[in-house]
Structures are given as structure tokens and as C-alpha cells.
Amino acid sequence: MGLLGGIFGSPKLQPEQKRSLKHEQVTDLTYSVALAMLEGTFIGVIADKIYAVPAFVIAILISAPFLGSLSSYFWARLANARPKVPIIVVLQFLVVTCLLVVAVAPLNAVGSLLLVIGVVCARTLTAGVITIRSVVWSLNYPRDVRARTTGRLQVVTSLVIVLTTVTAAPILDANPMTFRWIYGVAMLISLFGVMAFARVHVAGERRQRVRERHSVKVARTAKTRFRFFRILRQDKRFARYQAYQFLNGISNLSIEAPLIFLVSRELQASYTVSLTILNILPFFFSTLTIPLWARYLDRVHITHFRTRISGVWVLSQLLVWLGAMFQSFILLGIAGSVKGVARSGGSLGWQLGHNDFAPLDKLSDYMSVHVTLTGIRGAIAGVLGIGLYVGWSGVAWLPDFSGIKAQLFLVCMVIGVISWIGFIRMHHDMKRERTRSQTG
């Protein structure tokens, strides 16, 4: 309680905003059970062990959140100048219904296809929730306490995912087919969270809707409607930040599917061991370290924050490579723990970082650019990573390739180092610019 109470004590919020935060906490306490069922490592292990899908299907399941992110611009446009909470509630309800598709999918090729469709649809809807909810957070929580406030929600989400996975893993080891009942129960629990979010109040939403409506009118008058590359051309700092983010994402996301394949199929780990390495340890250490990263992010610009978090990502990639080389569950478990430390800060930075660049009337637009680029790199990384790991053959326009196996993780680490250096240079450049402006 000392650490959590000190960092996550009552934030400096108005009474109505505090009530909304309580409703959001109830949502994340229950709705996150659905997110646990959709987590790539969880559904990936089920797809591998129960459905025996090809390696590239695992890559698609891992890439599902990022494929869904490609719809971010659509969701931002849909929510523009409209009440945010009702749209989020509808999207959350549709995410929960997607779990039913997974729960009833038969154990054959059609079932595998339904599995993929259900997960991709759910993740596409979740992209809408993330995009629109970031605006709610920006309006409800002041900049100096925003990371700590939303960090409280991240703690709840991570803890629920850990507890859900810890509960499900031994049940699956005892009888894998109970996964259908697990998904059914998850649906019922998650609906309570959807109902709780409907009670969230958004501070200053009327003014925000006027700003958004005015922004659209100005764009129409100038015949310069928002285009994806327009923001990147006009905001060079944001474009540079996104370039390094892209490399960082490629290095991390290329690892995910090969790691599932390594642990679940090649090393033949049980459900409990597989999910402990791939899911439980990362989320457990993410839960523990979110408060520390949140307090730090509230004090510094996102580029400074990235110089720290990127180093932790590189360390996790190094440990994954060593664990794969020595086929060591212990090293892979340590790697998963370090990954959790990095993921907690990365998640906060991912959801809030664009706010350090975006003007108020373009919060949704900046977030949609950010999420869309995440979708592009995720879609590329998932297939690229598993392709380089297991190889390919029989593709008419490509030579046979047997894969580079564990060396893939080393390649990813090198890309991570390049991204890390980029963030460091950007941070130093921005410091020099601020110093010149202050002395000038």
C-alpha cells in the first residue's frame, strides 16, 4: 500500500471526474477478462495446442490487434464531434459478443477460420475503444496527473489479465476443451464492465465537440480535409518520433509469434508453463511497475521517457535470444519478466505519448495516426517474424528458405538498439532547441 498509495493516491480531480474514474476502474476490473481471452499469447497457445494451426495462423492472431488498428482513422472520424461514451459502450459490447464466435468454433479448418475472424473483429473494435477512450482521458485527467491516473486503470487491467490466465491455465491442462466454458464465463463477467462504462462522465465534452466541429469546418473551407500524411508532414517532431516508434515496434512485435511457436510447439511446454512465460510473468511485472513508470511519465516529455523504456526493451530482447539459444525456460521466464517491466511503461507511453505533440482540437487525429502506424508495423512484423523464424517453401515467386530460428531474436535486438539510439538523439536535440529558445 505504501508504494501504490503514495503514487496512486487520490489524484487532483474534480468530484465528477473522480466518480468517472471509479466507473472506469469497475470496467477494467471486469471487462478486462474479455481482453485476457483475446490476448495474443493466450489465444495463440489455444490455437497451437487445440486447433494445431500452421505457424502463420499464430502470426495472424498475434497481429490481430495491429490489423485492427488500421481502422483507427475510421473510428476517429466516427467519434468526431459526437458523444464519446455511448460509442465506446457499443464497441465494448460488440467485442464481448466476438468471444462467442471463439467459444463455438469447431475443431476443424472452418473452426480455425472462425477463430481468426472472431479475434480480428474483436481487435478491430478494440482499436475503436482505444482511439476514442484516449480523448476521454485527455479531457478528464490533467497532464500533470494523467499518467498516474490512467496508470491506476492499467494496474487493474494487468492484474485481471494475470489472475484470469493463472486461473485458466491449470483448467486447460486438466481438460483443454473447457476453453469453451472459459470464454462463456468471460463474456458474462465482461458485460458488467460495459454497463459500468456507460456511467462515465466526460469533463468539458461540449466544448471539445465544438472544437472538433470547428476543426472539421475549417478543414472543409480550406479544402484540406485531414489526410493521414498531412499531420506527419506538418509536425516534423511527431513524424520523427513515429519513425523511431516504428522501428521499436517492429523489433518487439516480430518476436511474439516465433516465441509462442518456440515455447508451445518446439519445447512442448504445458499450458501452465507456456502461459506463465508468455503471459503471466509479463503482465505480473507490468502490474508491479506501472506506478513507477506513470510517476516518471508525468514529469517528463515522452521522448525523454522513451530513452529509458527502450533500453529495457533491448534487455528483454537480449534475454529472449539467450533463452532460445540455450532452450532455457528459466531464461525465457526472466525475459518475460523484463518484458513486463518494459510493457508497463510502453503501454502508458503508447496511449498518452501523442498528447505531448497534439493540439487539443486534433487529439483524435494524432491518436489515429499513431494507432494506424502501429497497425501497419504490427501487420508487417507478425508475418515477417514467423517467416524469418520457420522459413517458407513452395511459394512460386520466392526461393525456398529454411528460416534463421533463434537468430531472429538477435536481429530484433539490433533493430531495437537502433530505435533506442534514435530516441536518445531526438531527446538531446529537443533539449538543445529549448536551451537556445530560453537563452535567445
Residue pairs with C-beta under 8 A, 6 or more apart in sequence:
3 291
4 155
4 291
7 148
7 151
7 291
7 292
7 294
7 295
8 148
8 151
8 152
8 155
8 291
8 294
10 18
11 18
11 21
11 141
11 145
11 148
11 149
11 152
12 142
12 144
12 145
13 21
13 140
13 141
13 142
13 145
13 149
14 203
16 201
16 203
17 140
17 141
17 201
17 203
19 201
20 140
20 199
20 200
20 201
20 202
20 203
21 140
21 141
21 149
21 152
21 153
23 196
23 197
23 199
23 200
24 153
24 196
24 197
24 200
25 152
25 153
25 156
26 192
26 193
26 196
27 92
27 193
27 194
27 196
27 197
27 200
28 153
28 156
28 157
28 160
28 193
29 156
29 160
29 193
30 160
30 189
30 190
30 191
30 192
30 193
30 196
31 92
31 96
31 190
31 192
31 193
31 194
31 196
31 197
32 156
32 157
32 160
32 161
32 164
32 190
32 193
33 160
33 164
33 186
33 189
33 190
33 193
34 95
34 96
34 99
34 122
34 186
34 187
34 189
34 190
34 193
35 126
35 157
35 161
36 42
36 160
36 161
36 164
36 165
36 168
36 186
37 43
37 99
37 102
37 164
37 182
37 183
37 186
38 64
38 95
38 98
38 99
38 119
38 122
38 123
38 126
39 161
39 165
39 279
40 61
40 62
40 64
40 65
40 256
40 260
41 62
41 256
41 260
41 275
41 278
41 279
42 165
42 168
42 275
42 279
43 61
43 102
43 115
43 119
44 58
44 61
44 62
44 257
44 260
44 264
44 278
45 260
45 264
45 271
45 274
45 275
45 278
46 172
46 176
46 179
47 53
47 57
47 58
47 61
47 112
47 115
48 58
48 260
48 261
48 264
48 265
49 176
49 264
49 271
49 274
50 107
50 176
50 177
50 179
51 107
51 111
51 112
51 115
53 112
53 115
55 257
55 261
55 386
55 389
55 390
56 383
56 386
56 387
57 112
57 116
58 257
58 260
58 261
58 386
59 257
59 382
59 383
59 385
59 386
59 387
60 67
60 116
60 120
60 382
60 383
61 115
61 116
61 119
61 257
62 253
62 256
62 257
62 260
62 382
63 253
63 257
63 378
63 379
63 381
63 382
63 383
64 116
64 119
64 120
64 122
64 123
65 123
65 126
65 127
65 378
66 253
66 374
66 375
66 376
66 377
66 378
66 379
66 381
66 382
67 120
67 123
67 124
67 375
67 378
67 379
68 120
68 122
68 123
68 124
68 125
68 126
68 127
68 375
69 123
69 127
69 371
69 372
69 374
69 375
69 378
70 127
70 372
70 375
70 376
70 379
71 124
71 127
71 128
71 375
72 127
72 128
72 130
72 131
72 367
72 368
72 370
72 371
72 372
72 375
73 228
73 368
73 369
73 372
74 128
75 91
75 127
75 128
75 131
75 132
75 368
76 131
76 132
76 364
76 365
76 367
76 368
78 87
78 128
79 87
79 128
79 131
79 132
79 135
79 364
80 212
80 213
80 216
80 364
81 209
81 212
81 213
81 216
82 209
83 202
83 205
83 209
84 132
84 133
84 135
84 136
84 202
84 205
85 136
85 197
85 198
85 200
85 201
85 202
86 198
87 128
87 132
88 128
88 129
88 132
88 133
88 136
88 197
89 194
89 197
89 198
91 125
91 126
91 128
91 129
91 132
92 125
92 129
92 190
92 193
92 194
92 197
93 191
93 194
94 125
95 122
95 125
95 126
95 129
95 190
96 187
96 190
96 191
96 194
97 187
98 118
98 119
98 121
98 122
98 125
99 118
99 122
99 183
99 184
99 186
99 187
99 190
100 118
100 183
100 184
100 187
101 114
101 115
101 117
101 118
101 121
102 114
102 115
102 118
102 119
102 183
103 179
103 180
103 183
103 184
103 187
104 114
104 180
105 111
105 112
105 114
105 115
105 118
106 114
127 371
127 375
130 351
130 371
131 364
131 367
131 368
131 371
132 364
134 351
134 352
134 354
134 363
134 364
134 367
135 208
135 363
135 364
135 367
136 200
136 202
137 146
137 149
137 150
137 351
137 352
138 146
138 355
138 360
138 363
139 202
139 203
139 204
139 205
139 208
140 202
140 203
141 149
141 150
143 298
143 355
144 298
145 298
146 298
146 352
146 355
147 293
147 294
147 295
147 297
147 298
147 348
147 352
148 291
148 294
148 295
148 298
150 294
150 348
150 351
150 352
151 290
151 291
151 293
151 294
151 348
154 286
154 290
154 294
154 344
154 347
154 348
155 287
155 290
155 291
158 283
158 284
158 286
158 287
158 290
158 344
159 283
159 287
161 279
161 283
162 279
162 280
162 283
162 284
162 287
164 186
165 275
165 279
165 280
165 283
166 280
168 179
168 182
168 275
169 271
169 272
169 275
169 276
169 280
170 271
170 272
171 178
171 182
172 178
172 179
172 182
172 271
173 270
173 271
173 272
176 271
202 208
208 360
211 360
211 361
212 361
212 364
214 361
215 361
215 362
219 225
219 226
224 230
226 365
228 369
228 372
231 238
231 362
231 365
231 366
231 369
232 238
232 239
232 242
232 369
233 239
235 357
237 357
237 426
237 430
238 354
238 357
238 358
238 366
238 369
240 426
241 302
241 303
241 306
241 353
241 357
241 426
242 369
242 370
242 373
243 422
244 306
244 419
244 422
244 423
244 426
245 306
245 370
245 373
245 374
245 419
246 373
246 376
246 377
247 415
247 416
247 418
247 419
247 422
248 306
248 310
248 313
248 416
248 419
248 420
248 423
249 374
249 377
249 378
249 381
250 377
250 380
250 381
250 384
250 412
250 415
251 313
251 317
251 412
251 413
251 415
251 416
251 419
252 313
252 317
252 381
252 412
252 416
253 377
253 378
253 381
253 382
253 385
254 381
254 382
254 384
254 385
254 388
254 408
254 411
254 412
255 317
255 320
255 385
255 408
255 409
255 412
256 381
256 382
256 385
257 382
257 385
257 386
257 389
258 385
258 386
258 388
258 389
258 390
258 408
258 409
259 278
259 320
259 332
260 274
260 278
261 386
261 389
261 390
262 324
262 389
263 269
263 273
263 274
263 277
263 278
263 329
263 332
264 274
264 278
267 327
267 329
269 277
269 329
273 329
276 333
276 336
277 329
277 332
277 333
277 336
278 336
281 333
281 336
281 337
281 340
282 336
282 337
282 339
282 340
282 343
283 340
283 343
284 337
284 340
285 337
285 338
285 339
285 340
285 341
285 344
286 340
286 341
286 343
286 344
286 347
287 340
287 344
288 340
288 344
289 340
289 341
289 344
289 345
290 344
290 345
290 347
290 348
293 305
293 309
293 344
293 345
293 348
293 349
294 348
296 305
296 308
296 345
297 305
297 345
297 348
297 349
297 352
301 356
301 427
301 430
302 349
302 352
302 353
302 356
302 357
303 356
303 423
303 426
303 427
303 430
304 427
305 345
305 349
305 353
306 349
306 353
306 423
306 427
307 420
307 423
307 424
307 427
308 345
309 342
309 345
309 346
309 349
310 416
310 419
310 420
310 423
311 420
312 338
312 341
312 342
312 345
313 339
313 342
313 346
313 416
313 420
314 413
314 416
314 417
314 420
315 338
315 342
316 335
316 338
316 339
316 341
316 342
317 409
317 412
317 413
317 416
318 413
319 331
319 332
319 334
319 335
319 338
320 332
320 335
320 339
320 409
321 406
321 409
321 410
321 413
322 328
322 331
322 335
323 329
323 330
323 331
323 332
323 334
323 335
324 332
324 405
324 406
324 409
325 406
350 370
350 374
353 370
354 363
354 366
354 367
354 369
354 370
355 363
355 366
357 366
358 365
358 366
358 367
385 408
385 412
387 401
387 403
388 403
388 404
388 408
388 411
389 403
389 404
389 405
389 408
390 403
391 400
391 401
391 402
391 403
392 398
392 400
392 401
393 400
393 401
393 402
394 400
404 411
